[in-house]
């Protein structure tokens, strides 16, 4: 468990100058495709889980599968991630393969991919702020806050609603329902670690504020005494 937070919140992007923009772009493509399929092309994933895959869904799933397989190979070869992130990639790969093999449940699989990747831009922003020495600033605090709120609202809130629709619908297969339960459970593992991180950071900032206030009070009293 002690490495889980490092795997999620302090995850280091690929540092190779040529490969990093490509991988970041693929992540953005997954988010864009998932948003378009779920909100524009349809069908609505909350009301039509388990329906037959459309050509657009198949294309998006195939592209996502290529990304996850590449990133999985990178993580294993260079040992950049721990067990929790590898489990997330494994479940994502298995879910995509299952949706493609069954020819159904593409809409909710795309929705899950959208929800699981939507926080990545904030992870990248946090990493770049660290690289330029601007993380310990108001901008860094805003990025952290947005990440926690977005993760909790999308991965836990919306994800919980998506899982409920998946489990109560008669259309999805038992394998897809089991995969949904596994992915949502993994989201809660991430959420626990992120909450611990937020509590530690908030506590550290509060202690520094108290120390600064005491220092001001002491200096003020010393000035009056002199």
PyMOL commands that set and color helices and strands:
alter all, ss='L'
color gray80, all
select helices_A, chain A and resi 4-8+17-41+55-78+83-102+106-117+120-131+138-168+174-225
alter helices_A, ss='H'
color red, helices_A
deselect
rebuild
show_as cartoon
